[in-house]
Amino acid sequence: MAGTTTVLVVATVAVTPLVAASASPVAPPVQSPTACGPAVALTNSSFEQPVVPSDNWQQRLDSEVPGWSTTATDHLIEIWRHPFQDIEAGSGEQYAELNAEQASTLYQDVATLPGQTLRWQLQHRGRNGTDVMQVNIGSPTGSLVSQGTLSDDNTAWVTHAGTYTVPAGQTTTRFAFEAVSSYGGNPVEGNFLDGISFGTGACIETTLATRPSSGTTVDVGDVLTYTVTAANRGGNPAQDSTLTAELPVGTTFVPGSIEALSGGSATPVTDTLGDDAGGYDATARTVAVHVGDDADAGAGGSIQSGESRGMSYRVTVDRSAAMTALTAQAETTFTEPLSRTPSTSTATPETHLVAPAADLSAVARLASAPPLPGHRVRFEATVAAGGPQTAISSRLSMQVPTGLSHIVVTGSTGPCPITADTATCALGDLAPGTSTAVTLTGDVPADRQPGTPVTLTITASSAVHDPTPADATASITALTIAPVPPAPPTATPTATPTATPTATPTATPTATPTATPTATPTATPTATPTATPTATPTATPTATPTSSPEPTPRTEATSSTNPTPTATPMHAPGPSAGSVATRTGSTAPTATATATFSRSPDSLAIPTSSPHPTAPPTEGPTADAATHAGVGLADQNSTSSGDRRTSHSPEPSSRTVDRIIEDLKQIASGVEPVTVVLVRDGSFPLIILVLLVLFLAVQRELDRADPKLALAPLHEDPRLQFWRPQRARQSATENPDQRRSSQAPKSSPDHYHRHPSRND
C-alpha cells in the first residue's frame, strides 16, 4: 500500500495471544436468551460472503463483499475457499488474502460509544512463507493507531487478540489491517486473514426447538427430536462453547441420535463422552456437545460473532408419561473473552402434553381338533389390556377364514355381526390387567383337500392410543387334515381252498351209544411214497358217546380210503397234498375240514367258531400219534407201533387249545409245506384234534417208510427244542419190519423230546 497513513494513538493498547481461560468453580451467571442489547461487531467477519465455489478463489469488488472495504486503487478483494491449494480455512469455509493485486489495507467502520472497551481478534497466516502485517485502530477521519505488527509463516493459522478503549468524542471507529511485507518480496501475494472480530463482548442466545412443535399433544411411543442452537449476537467470539440438554422425565434417549450442527451441515456424534465432541450421560440424563471452532473431546470451541452452532438428539415417549407433560431444557456455557469469565445462556423450555395410552394385545389359537373335511372347527381369540389407561370402546375385528360355512362368532356380549368376511365384536371398556375372549366356529367343506390352510387374522383396537400396535394383531393358520378311514372289521381267518371242493360238514349221531368202543385201525400206508398225491380223501370221524354216568370212552377208527394212500415226503419241494385217514365210531359226530400248513407259523390259519359240545376223548392212533409228536396232550403214554394203550384226556380247555395252536405253529415252521383237507363243523376243539391227527398220520407214514432217520434241532433256543426228521437215503430192498426194528422206541426221549414248557 503506497502513501502515508495517519493513525490515532489510543490510550490503552493490549496485544496478547489468545489463551483459553480455566473454568470457574462458581456457578456462571444466567444470561437472558433474548436480551443481548446493542453490540459493536463486524459484519461478515469470516469472509463467508460472497460464496466462492469450493476449492477455488475469486477477486471481487469491495462493493460486492459485505462489510469490507479496501484502499486498493482497483477496489479488488481476493477470497479463497478451502481446500484450495490444500489450505483449510481458519474459521468457516472461506478466508481473504490481504495482498490482492497490490499492497493495501482492508478495513471496516463501526459505530462506537466513547469510553467503551472493545476487543479485537483475528487469525493470520503466511502464503508462501513468512508474511508481515499491522493492526491499526482509530477514527476514520484522523490517524489510526497501530495495535501491533503480526508476522507468521505458512504452516498454520495463528490467533492474535487485544483490546481497545474508545476515546472521548469518537463515535465511529475504523478497524484496519495493513500489508507490510510478503515472502519473496512479491506485493501481490501474501497475508491470509480469517476469523476477525472487533467489538463488545460475546453474547449467546440459546433456543430450543422440537419436532413436533412445543405445545402439541404427543402419544406414548412417539419419537421427539430436539434441536438446540447457540447464536453469538455479541461483538466477539464465545469461547469454550458447550451445548447441554436435559431429557424430559418420562422419555428415553434414542441411542446414536446425537448430531453436531454447523453452517447447515450435520455431523454424527457418538454417545460415549470423551470419544469425540459429545455424548450422552445416562446417570445425569443429559446430552452435551462441544461446538465452535477447534472444539474437540476435551473442550468447546469458539462461536464467532454473528455465527451459530447447534446440536440435535431424539427421545422416545415412555408409557409412564401418559397423561403428563414433558418439559425439556437446554443451555449454552461459554467464556466471554472481554471479562474472561464463564457465562451461561439458557433456552426457553419446550413442553408437550402426552395423551392417554392403552396397550392391547391379541392372541389367536385353534381351540378344536385340526380342520377335518365335513366337520366343525373352532378358533379362539383373546384380547388383553395392558394399560396404563383403560382401553375405551375396545373392539376386535376378525378376518374370517375363507371356505368355511355356517360361521358363528361369539364375544363376551353375544354374537358378533359379520360383514364382507369381517366379524366385528364390541368388547367394551377394558381396564388394565383384564382380558376377554371371542370364539369363531365354522364347518369345513366335505370336499376340502388335505393340506389346505385355514387362516384366521384378528386385530384389537380401542378409542385410546395403543403404544405398541404390533402386538394387537395376530394370525393363526391350521392345515386341513385327511379324514381318518374307519377301522377295518376284524377278519375271520379262512382256510386256503384247494383244487378239490370242500365238503359240507355233517353230524350224524346214532341212537344207541356204545359203552366201550374199541380202536381197530385198518389203513396201512404204502412203503414207498410218491411225489404227487392222487386224491384228496375226506376224513369222516364218527364218535359214539355213552349214556353211562361214568363211561369209559373209546374211539374205534377205520380208514375209509384206499388201503394204500400216497403221501408227499417231508423234504419234497413245494406244497403237496397228504392223505387223510377216516376214522369211524359207532356214535360220534362226523366232521370234515380243509386247511393248509406252510413254513411260516404266522401263515397258519386256524378257523374259529362257536364252542362245540363236549367231544369224547380219543385213543388209539390219535392219542399215540399225539404222544409221538410231543405236542403236550395231557398224560398220554405211547408204545411202539405194535402196542396200543388206552389214554384218557379231558375236553381241551381254552388254555390247552392255545398251547395246541402254538405247538402246531412251531411244528409247521420246521416242516415242508403239507396240505391237509379240513372242513369246519362248528367244533373248534375237534378241528384242532383232526388237524393234529392228520399231521401225525403223515409223520408216522414217513417214519415207517424210512428207517434211517436223523434228527436235527429246528431252533437254537433250548425252550423250543422240536425235532424234525431228516431222511437218509435207503435201500429199496430193505424190509419195513427191519426198518422198524432199527428205530428207537417212539417213547424214547432220545427220539422225540417234549416241549420244555409242558409238564408231564
C-alpha positions in Angstrom: 0.0 0.0 0.0 1.5 3.3 -1.1 1.4 6.6 0.8 1.5 7.6 4.4 -1.2 6.7 6.9 -2.0 8.8 10.0 -3.3 6.9 13.0 -4.7 8.0 16.3 -2.9 6.9 19.4 -5.2 5.1 21.8 -4.6 5.4 25.5 -4.9 1.7 26.2 -3.5 -0.9 23.9 -3.1 -4.6 24.6 -1.8 -7.2 22.1 -1.8 -10.7 23.5 -2.1 -14.2 22.0 -5.5 -16.0 22.7 -5.3 -18.2 25.8 -8.2 -20.3 26.9 -9.4 -19.4 30.4 -9.9 -22.1 33.0 -13.4 -23.0 34.1 -14.6 -21.2 37.3 -15.9 -23.4 40.1 -18.5 -20.7 40.8 -21.8 -21.2 39.0 -21.9 -18.9 35.9 -24.4 -16.1 35.7 -27.5 -16.8 33.8 -27.9 -14.7 30.6 -31.2 -13.9 29.2 -31.7 -15.8 26.0 -33.0 -12.8 24.0 -31.6 -9.6 25.6 -28.1 -9.2 24.3 -28.5 -5.4 23.9 -26.7 -3.2 21.4 -23.4 -4.7 20.3 -20.4 -3.4 18.5 -19.4 -6.1 16.0 -18.1 -6.5 12.5 -20.1 -7.7 9.5 -19.0 -10.8 7.6 -16.1 -11.2 9.9 -15.0 -14.5 8.3 -15.5 -13.5 4.7 -18.3 -16.1 4.1 -19.9 -13.7 1.7 -20.0 -13.8 -1.3 -19.8 -17.6 -1.7 -16.9 -18.8 -3.7 -17.0 -22.2 -5.5 -15.4 -25.0 -3.5 -11.6 -25.5 -3.9 -11.3 -22.2 -5.8 -10.7 -18.4 -5.4 -12.2 -15.2 -6.7 -11.3 -11.5 -6.8 -14.4 -9.4 -6.2 -15.1 -5.6 -5.9 -15.3 -4.4 -2.4 -18.8 -3.3 -3.1 -19.7 -7.0 -3.5 -18.2 -8.1 -0.2 -20.5 -7.2 2.7 -18.9 -5.1 5.4 -15.4 -4.7 4.0 -13.6 -2.0 2.0 -10.1 -1.7 0.6 -7.7 1.1 -0.1 -6.5 -0.6 -3.3 -7.0 1.5 -6.4 -8.7 -1.4 -8.2 -11.0 -2.0 -5.2 -10.4 -5.7 -5.5 -10.7 -8.1 -2.6 -9.4 -11.7 -3.1 -11.4 -14.5 -1.4 -10.3 -18.2 -1.2 -12.4 -21.2 -0.4 -10.8 -24.3 1.2 -9.3 -26.6 0.4 -7.8 -24.7 -2.5 -4.0 -25.4 -2.6 -4.6 -27.7 0.4 -5.2 -24.7 2.8 -8.0 -25.1 5.2 -10.0 -22.0 6.4 -9.2 -20.7 9.9 -12.9 -20.2 10.6 -15.9 -21.2 8.5 -15.4 -22.1 4.8 -13.7 -19.0 3.3 -10.8 -16.5 4.0 -9.2 -13.4 2.4 -5.8 -12.6 1.0 -4.7 -9.1 2.1 -2.3 -8.7 -0.9 -4.7 -9.0 -3.9 -3.2 -7.2 -6.8 -1.3 -4.7 -4.7 -0.3 -4.0 -1.1 -3.2 -2.3 0.5 -5.4 -2.0 3.7 -8.7 -3.9 4.4 -11.0 -2.2 7.0 -14.4 -1.8 8.5 -16.0 1.2 10.2 -18.3 0.5 13.2 -20.4 2.7 15.5 -19.0 3.1 19.0 -19.5 4.9 22.2 -16.8 6.9 23.9 -15.3 5.0 26.8 -16.3 1.6 25.5 -13.7 -1.2 25.8 -13.7 -3.2 22.7 -11.9 -6.4 22.0 -10.4 -7.4 18.7 -9.2 -10.8 17.4 -8.0 -12.3 14.1 -6.3 -15.3 12.6 -3.2 -14.7 10.4 -1.1 -17.0 8.2 1.6 -16.6 5.5 1.0 -17.8 2.0 4.4 -18.9 0.6 6.5 -18.2 3.7 6.6 -15.6 6.4 4.3 -12.6 5.8 4.0 -9.4 7.9 1.0 -7.1 8.5 -0.1 -4.4 11.0 -3.3 -3.9 13.0 -4.5 -0.3 13.1 -7.5 1.2 15.0 -8.8 4.8 15.2 -11.0 7.4 13.8 -11.8 7.3 10.1 -11.1 11.0 9.9 -7.9 11.0 11.9 -4.8 8.9 12.3 -5.1 5.2 13.1 -3.1 3.8 16.0 -1.1 0.6 15.5 -2.1 -2.2 17.7 0.9 -4.3 16.8 2.8 -5.9 14.0 2.0 -9.6 13.2 4.5 -11.9 11.5 3.5 -15.5 10.8 4.7 -18.3 8.4 2.6 -20.5 6.2 2.5 -23.6 8.4 -0.6 -22.8 10.5 -3.2 -20.2 11.4 -2.2 -18.0 14.4 -4.7 -16.2 16.5 -4.0 -12.7 17.8 -6.1 -10.6 20.1 -6.2 -7.3 22.0 -8.4 -4.6 23.5 -9.1 -1.0 22.5 -10.8 1.7 24.5 -12.8 4.3 22.5 -11.5 7.8 23.2 -13.8 10.7 24.1 -15.9 12.1 21.3 -15.2 9.1 18.9 -18.5 7.7 17.7 -17.2 5.8 14.7 -14.1 3.6 14.9 -12.1 2.0 12.0 -10.6 -1.4 12.4 -7.9 -1.8 9.7 -5.2 -4.4 8.5 -2.2 -3.1 6.6 0.1 -5.3 4.5 3.7 -4.7 5.4 5.7 -7.3 3.5 5.3 -10.7 1.7 7.6 -13.7 1.5 9.8 -13.3 -1.6 9.0 -9.6 -2.0 6.0 -10.1 -4.3 3.5 -7.5 -3.2 0.5 -9.3 -4.9 0.8 -12.5 -2.8 0.6 -13.0 1.0 -1.1 -12.3 4.3 -4.1 -14.6 4.7 -6.8 -13.3 7.1 -9.8 -15.1 8.8 -11.9 -15.2 12.0 -11.8 -11.4 12.6 -13.8 -9.8 15.4 -13.9 -6.3 16.8 -16.4 -5.0 19.3 -18.1 -5.7 22.6 -18.1 -9.0 24.4 -19.7 -12.2 23.3 -23.5 -12.6 23.8 -25.1 -16.0 23.1 -28.8 -16.5 22.5 -29.8 -20.2 23.0 -33.0 -21.6 21.5 -34.7 -25.0 21.8 -37.0 -26.3 19.2 -38.9 -29.6 18.9 -40.5 -31.7 16.2 -43.4 -31.8 16.7 -43.5 -28.3 17.9 -43.9 -27.3 21.6 -47.5 -27.2 23.0 -48.8 -30.0 20.8 -50.1 -33.3 22.2 -48.0 -36.4 21.7 -48.6 -40.1 22.2 -46.8 -42.8 24.1 -44.2 -44.3 21.8 -43.7 -41.1 19.7 -40.2 -40.0 18.9 -39.4 -36.4 19.6 -36.5 -34.6 18.0 -34.9 -31.7 20.0 -32.6 -29.1 18.4 -30.5 -26.7 20.5 -29.0 -23.6 18.8 -26.5 -21.1 20.1 -26.2 -17.8 18.2 -23.5 -15.3 19.0 -25.1 -11.8 19.0 -22.1 -10.1 20.5 -19.0 -8.5 19.0 -16.5 -11.2 20.0 -16.3 -15.0 19.8 -17.9 -17.0 22.6 -15.1 -19.3 23.7 -15.2 -22.8 25.2 -18.7 -23.2 24.0 -20.7 -26.3 25.0 -24.4 -27.1 24.5 -26.1 -29.2 27.1 -29.7 -30.5 27.2 -31.6 -32.4 29.9 -34.0 -35.1 28.8 -37.6 -34.7 29.9 -38.9 -37.0 32.6 -40.8 -39.9 31.0 -38.6 -40.1 27.9 -35.9 -42.4 26.8 -32.8 -41.4 24.9 -32.6 -42.8 21.4 -29.0 -44.3 21.0 -27.0 -42.9 18.1 -29.2 -39.9 17.6 -26.8 -37.0 18.5 -25.6 -34.7 15.8 -23.5 -31.5 15.8 -24.8 -28.8 13.5 -22.8 -26.1 11.8 -23.5 -24.0 8.7 -26.4 -26.2 7.7 -24.5 -29.5 7.9 -24.8 -32.2 10.5 -22.0 -34.4 11.9 -22.9 -37.6 13.8 -21.6 -37.7 17.4 -21.0 -40.8 19.4 -23.0 -41.5 22.6 -19.9 -42.0 24.7 -18.4 -38.9 26.4 -14.7 -38.5 25.6 -14.8 -40.3 22.3 -15.4 -37.1 20.3 -17.0 -33.7 20.8 -20.1 -35.0 22.6 -22.1 -37.8 24.2 -24.9 -38.9 26.5 -24.6 -39.2 30.3 -27.1 -41.8 31.3 -26.7 -41.0 35.0 -27.5 -37.3 34.7 -29.8 -37.9 31.7 -28.1 -35.1 29.7 -26.8 -34.7 26.2 -23.7 -32.5 25.7 -21.8 -31.4 22.6 -18.7 -29.2 22.3 -19.3 -26.7 19.5 -17.4 -23.9 17.7 -14.1 -23.6 16.0 -11.4 -26.0 17.3 -13.9 -27.9 19.5 -12.8 -31.4 20.5 -13.5 -34.1 23.0 -11.9 -32.1 25.8 -13.3 -28.7 25.4 -15.6 -26.5 23.4 -14.5 -24.1 20.7 -15.3 -20.5 19.7 -18.5 -19.4 18.2 -17.6 -16.4 16.1 -19.5 -13.1 16.3 -22.6 -13.4 14.1 -22.3 -17.2 13.8 -24.4 -20.1 15.2 -23.7 -23.7 16.3 -26.1 -26.4 17.4 -26.9 -30.0 18.2 -29.9 -32.3 17.9 -30.9 -35.6 19.6 -34.1 -37.8 19.8 -36.1 -39.3 22.7 -39.0 -41.7 22.9 -42.1 -41.0 25.0 -42.4 -43.7 27.7 -45.6 -45.4 28.9 -45.2 -43.8 32.2 -45.5 -40.3 30.6 -49.1 -40.9 29.5 -51.4 -38.1 30.6 -48.4 -36.0 31.8 -46.5 -33.0 30.5 -43.0 -33.3 29.1 -40.6 -30.4 29.7 -37.2 -30.1 28.1 -34.5 -27.7 28.9 -31.2 -26.6 27.3 -28.3 -24.2 27.8 -25.0 -22.9 26.4 -22.0 -22.4 28.5 -19.1 -20.3 27.2 -16.3 -17.9 28.2 -16.8 -14.2 27.4 -13.5 -13.0 26.0 -13.5 -9.5 27.4 -14.3 -10.3 31.0 -12.6 -13.8 30.8 -15.5 -15.1 32.9 -17.7 -18.2 32.2 -21.2 -17.4 31.1 -24.4 -19.4 30.6 -27.2 -18.8 28.2 -30.5 -20.7 28.8 -33.2 -21.6 26.3 -36.9 -21.3 26.9 -38.2 -24.7 27.9 -40.2 -26.9 25.5 -43.4 -28.5 26.8 -45.6 -31.3 25.3 -48.7 -32.9 26.7 -48.9 -36.7 26.4 -52.2 -38.3 25.6 -53.7 -41.4 27.4 -52.4 -44.8 26.3 -53.9 -48.3 26.5 -51.9 -51.2 25.2 -54.0 -54.0 23.8 -52.6 -57.4 22.8 -54.3 -60.2 20.9 -53.7 -63.9 20.7 -55.4 -66.4 18.4 -55.4 -70.2 18.8 -57.0 -73.3 17.4 -59.5 -74.5 20.1 -60.5 -77.8 18.4 -59.0 -80.6 16.5 -57.4 -79.7 13.2 -59.8 -78.9 10.4 -61.3 -82.1 9.1 -63.5 -82.2 5.9 -67.1 -82.4 6.9 -66.5 -81.4 10.5 -66.8 -78.2 12.5 -63.7 -76.3 13.5 -63.3 -73.8 16.4 -60.9 -70.9 16.9 -60.5 -68.7 20.0 -59.1 -65.1 20.2 -58.1 -63.5 23.5 -57.7 -59.7 23.9 -55.8 -58.4 26.9 -55.5 -54.8 28.2 -52.0 -53.8 29.4 -52.7 -50.1 30.4 -51.5 -47.8 31.6 -55.0 -46.4 31.0 -58.3 -48.1 30.3 -59.0 -49.1 26.7 -62.2 -47.3 26.0 -64.6 -48.8 23.5 -62.5 -51.8 22.7 -63.3 -53.9 19.7 -62.0 -56.9 17.9 -62.0 -57.4 14.1 -61.8 -60.9 12.6 -60.9 -61.7 9.1 -62.9 -65.0 9.0 -61.3 -68.0 7.2 -62.3 -68.4 3.6 -64.2 -71.5 2.6 -65.9 -72.2 5.9 -69.7 -72.3 6.1 -72.2 -71.7 8.9 -69.7 -69.4 10.7 -70.7 -68.1 14.1 -68.6 -65.5 16.0 -69.4 -65.0 19.7 -68.0 -62.5 22.1 -68.5 -61.7 25.8 -71.6 -59.8 25.0 -73.1 -62.2 22.5 -72.9 -62.9 18.7 -70.8 -60.6 16.6 -72.0 -59.3 13.2 -70.2 -60.5 10.1 -70.0 -58.2 7.1 -68.0 -58.9 3.9 -65.9 -61.7 5.6 -65.1 -59.5 8.6 -66.6 -60.0 12.0 -66.6 -57.1 14.4 -67.0 -57.7 18.2 -67.6 -54.9 20.6 -65.6 -55.6 23.8 -66.5 -52.6 25.8 -64.0 -50.8 28.2 -61.0 -53.0 29.2 -59.3 -51.9 32.4 -55.5 -52.6 32.7 -54.9 -56.3 33.6 -58.2 -57.6 32.2 -58.9 -59.7 29.2 -61.8 -61.2 27.2 -62.3 -64.0 24.7 -64.1 -64.4 21.3 -64.8 -67.7 19.6 -65.3 -68.5 15.9 -66.8 -71.8 14.7 -67.5 -73.0 11.2 -67.9 -76.0 9.0 -65.1 -77.3 6.9 -66.4 -78.3 3.4 -66.5 -82.1 2.9 -64.5 -81.8 -0.3 -61.7 -79.7 1.3 -58.4 -81.2 0.2 -55.9 -82.2 2.9 -53.2 -79.6 3.5 -55.5 -76.7 2.6 -54.7 -73.8 5.0 -57.5 -72.3 7.2 -56.3 -68.9 8.4 -57.8 -66.6 11.0 -56.5 -63.0 11.4 -57.5 -60.7 14.3 -56.9 -57.1 15.2 -57.8 -55.4 18.5 -58.2 -51.6 18.9 -59.9 -49.0 21.1 -60.5 -45.3 21.2 -57.3 -44.8 23.2 -53.9 -44.7 21.7 -52.1 -48.1 21.6 -48.4 -47.5 22.1 -47.5 -50.9 20.7 -50.0 -51.7 18.0 -47.9 -54.6 16.6 -49.0 -57.0 19.3 -52.6 -56.1 18.8 -52.7 -58.1 15.6 -52.4 -61.9 15.5 -52.9 -64.7 13.0 -53.1 -68.4 13.0 -53.1 -71.0 10.2 -54.3 -74.6 10.6 -53.8 -77.1 7.8 -56.7 -79.3 6.8 -56.0 -83.0 7.7 -57.2 -86.0 5.8 -60.2 -88.0 7.1 -59.3 -90.9 9.2 -60.5 -94.1 7.4 -62.8 -96.3 9.6 -61.1 -99.2 11.3 -61.4 -102.4 9.1 -63.6 -105.2 10.6 -61.8 -108.0 12.3 -61.2 -110.6 9.6 -62.0 -114.2 10.4 -59.2 -116.4 9.1 -60.3 -118.7 6.4 -58.7 -121.8 5.1 -56.9 -121.7 1.8 -59.1 -123.5 -0.7 -57.6 -126.4 -2.6 -58.3 -127.6 -6.0 -60.8 -130.1 -4.7 -64.0 -128.5 -3.4 -64.5 -128.9 0.3 -67.4 -131.0 1.7 -70.1 -129.6 3.9 -69.6 -130.8 7.5 -72.4 -133.0 8.7 -73.2 -134.5 12.1 -75.0 -137.9 12.3 -75.4 -139.0 15.9 -76.7 -142.6 16.3 -79.5 -143.7 18.6 -77.6 -146.4 20.5 -74.3 -145.4 22.2 -71.6 -147.9 22.6 -70.3 -148.2 26.1 -66.8 -149.4 25.3 -65.6 -148.6 21.8 -62.5 -150.3 20.5 -60.0 -149.0 18.1 -59.3 -151.1 15.0 -57.1 -149.4 12.6 -57.4 -150.9 9.1 -55.4 -148.5 7.0 -51.8 -149.5 6.1 -49.8 -146.9 4.1 -47.6 -148.0 1.3 -43.9 -148.3 1.9 -42.8 -146.0 -1.0 -44.4 -142.6 -1.1 -45.0 -140.9 -4.4 -44.2 -137.3 -5.2 -47.7 -136.3 -6.3 -50.9 -137.2 -4.4 -53.6 -139.0 -6.4 -56.5 -137.9 -4.4 -57.7 -135.7 -1.6 -59.7 -138.1 0.7 -62.2 -136.8 3.1 -61.9 -137.6 6.8 -65.2 -138.5 8.5 -64.5 -139.3 12.1 -67.6 -140.7 13.9 -67.9 -140.8 17.7 -70.5 -142.6 19.8 -70.9 -141.1 23.3 -72.1 -143.3 26.1 -75.1 -142.7 28.3 -73.5 -144.2 31.4 -72.7 -141.6 34.1 -69.1 -142.7 34.3 -68.3 -144.0 30.8 -65.0 -145.3 29.7 -64.9 -143.6 26.3 -63.0 -145.3 23.5 -62.7 -144.5 19.8 -62.6 -147.0 17.1 -61.2 -145.7 13.9 -61.2 -147.3 10.5 -59.9 -146.0 7.3 -62.4 -145.4 4.5 -59.7 -144.6 2.0 -57.8 -146.7 -0.3 -55.7 -149.2 1.6 -52.5 -147.8 0.0 -52.8 -144.0 0.2 -49.9 -141.8 -1.1 -48.2 -139.0 0.8 -45.6 -136.4 -0.1 -42.2 -136.8 1.6 -41.3 -134.1 4.1 -38.3 -133.0 2.1 -40.1 -132.7 -1.2 -40.1 -129.2 -2.6 -43.3 -127.2 -2.9 -46.7 -127.8 -1.3 -48.3 -131.2 -1.7 -51.5 -132.9 -0.6 -51.4 -135.5 2.2 -53.7 -138.5 2.6 -56.3 -138.2 5.3 -57.4 -141.2 7.3 -61.1 -141.7 8.0 -61.9 -142.9 11.5 -65.3 -144.3 12.3 -67.0 -144.7 15.7 -70.4 -146.0 16.3 -72.0 -142.9 17.8 -69.5 -139.9 17.3 -70.5 -137.0 15.1 -68.8 -136.7 11.7 -66.7 -133.7 10.6 -64.6 -132.9 7.5 -62.3 -129.9 7.2 -59.7 -128.4 4.9 -56.5 -126.4 5.9 -53.0 -125.7 4.7 -49.8 -125.8 6.7 -46.9 -123.6 5.5 -43.4 -123.0 6.6 -44.2 -119.8 8.5 -46.0 -120.0 11.8 -47.8 -116.8 11.1 -49.4 -118.2 7.9 -51.2 -121.0 9.8 -54.8 -120.0 9.7 -56.9 -121.8 12.2 -60.7 -121.3 11.6 -62.6 -120.1 14.6 -66.2 -121.0 15.5 -68.5 -121.1 18.4 -67.8 -123.7 21.1 -68.9 -127.2 20.2 -70.5 -129.7 22.7 -68.0 -131.7 24.6 -66.3 -134.2 22.4 -65.4 -137.7 23.6 -61.8 -138.4 24.4 -59.8 -140.3 21.8 -57.4 -143.2 22.0 -55.5 -145.5 19.7 -53.7 -143.9 16.8 -54.8 -140.4 17.7 -53.5 -140.5 21.2 -50.5 -142.4 20.2 -49.7 -140.0 17.4 -50.1 -137.0 19.7 -47.7 -138.5 22.2 -45.4 -139.5 19.4 -45.3 -135.9 18.2 -44.7 -134.5 21.7 -47.3 -131.7 21.4 -48.3 -131.9 25.0 -51.6 -133.8 25.3 -52.1 -134.4 29.0 -50.5 -137.6 30.4 -50.6 -139.8 27.4 -48.4 -142.9 27.2 -47.3 -144.4 23.9 -45.5 -147.6 23.0 -44.1 -148.9 19.7 -46.4 -149.4 16.8 -47.3 -152.9 17.8 -48.5 -151.9 21.3 -51.7 -149.8 21.7 -52.7 -148.5 25.1 -55.8 -146.6 26.0 -55.3 -143.0 27.3 -57.9 -140.7 28.7 -57.9 -137.0 28.1 -60.5 -134.4 29.3 -62.1 -131.9 26.9 -59.3 -129.4 25.8 -59.7 -126.2 27.8 -59.1 -122.7 26.2 -55.5 -122.8 27.6 -55.0 -126.3 26.1 -56.2 -125.1 22.8 -53.9 -122.1 22.9 -51.0 -124.5 23.6 -52.0 -126.8 20.8 -52.2 -123.9 18.3 -48.7 -122.7 19.4 -47.4 -126.2 19.1 -48.9 -126.5 15.6 -47.3 -123.2 14.6 -43.9 -124.4 15.9 -44.2 -127.7 14.1 -45.4 -126.0 10.9 -42.3 -123.7 11.0 -40.0 -126.7 10.7 -41.6 -128.9 8.0 -42.0 -128.7 4.3 -45.5 -127.4 3.3 -48.1 -130.1 3.8 -51.7 -129.6 2.6 -54.4 -131.1 4.8 -58.1 -131.2 3.9 -60.2 -129.5 6.7 -63.8 -128.5 6.8 -65.3 -126.7 9.8 -68.3 -128.2 11.5 -68.5 -125.7 14.3 -66.4 -127.7 16.8 -63.2 -125.9 17.2 -61.5 -128.4 19.6 -62.5 -131.2 17.3 -60.9 -129.4 14.3 -57.7 -129.0 16.3 -57.6 -132.7 17.1 -58.4 -133.6 13.5 -55.5 -131.3 12.3 -53.2 -132.9 14.8 -54.2 -136.4 13.8 -53.8 -135.6 10.1 -50.3 -134.1 10.7 -49.1 -137.0 12.9 -50.5 -139.6 10.5 -48.2 -138.2 7.8 -45.4 -138.2 10.3 -46.0 -141.9 11.1 -46.1 -142.8 7.4 -42.8 -141.1 6.9 -41.3 -142.9 9.9 -42.4 -146.3 8.6 -41.2 -145.5 5.1 -37.6 -144.6 6.0 -35.7 -146.5 8.8 -32.7 -144.3 8.6 -33.8 -141.2 10.3 -31.5 -138.5 11.5 -32.9 -135.9 14.0 -31.8 -132.3 13.8 -32.9 -129.4 16.0 -35.1 -126.8 14.4 -34.3 -123.9 16.8 -31.2 -123.0 18.8 -33.3 -121.8 21.7 -33.4 -124.7 24.3 -37.0 -123.8 25.1 -38.1 -124.6 21.5 -36.4 -128.0 21.1 -38.7 -129.5 18.5 -37.2 -132.1 16.3 -37.6 -132.6 12.6 -36.9 -136.0 11.0 -34.2 -135.9 8.3 -34.4 -138.7 5.9 -31.3 -140.5 4.7 -31.0 -142.4 1.5 -32.2 -146.1 1.9 -32.1 -149.3 0.1 -35.1 -150.2 -1.9 -34.9 -153.8 -0.8 -34.9 -153.2 2.9 -37.7 -154.8 4.9 -40.2 -152.5 6.6 -40.0 -154.7 9.7 -36.2 -154.4 9.8 -36.6 -150.6 9.5 -39.0 -150.5 12.4 -36.7 -152.7 14.5 -33.8 -150.5 13.8 -35.5 -147.4 15.1 -35.6 -146.4 18.7 -38.9 -146.7 20.5 -41.3 -143.9 19.9 -41.4 -143.1 23.6 -37.6 -142.8 23.9 -36.5 -139.4 25.0 -33.7 -139.6 22.5 -36.1 -139.9 19.7 -38.7 -137.3 20.5 -38.5 -134.5 23.1 -41.4 -133.0 24.8 -41.9 -129.2 24.7 -39.8 -127.8 27.6 -42.7 -125.6 28.7 -45.1 -128.6 29.2 -45.4 -130.5 32.5 -45.9 -134.3 32.1 
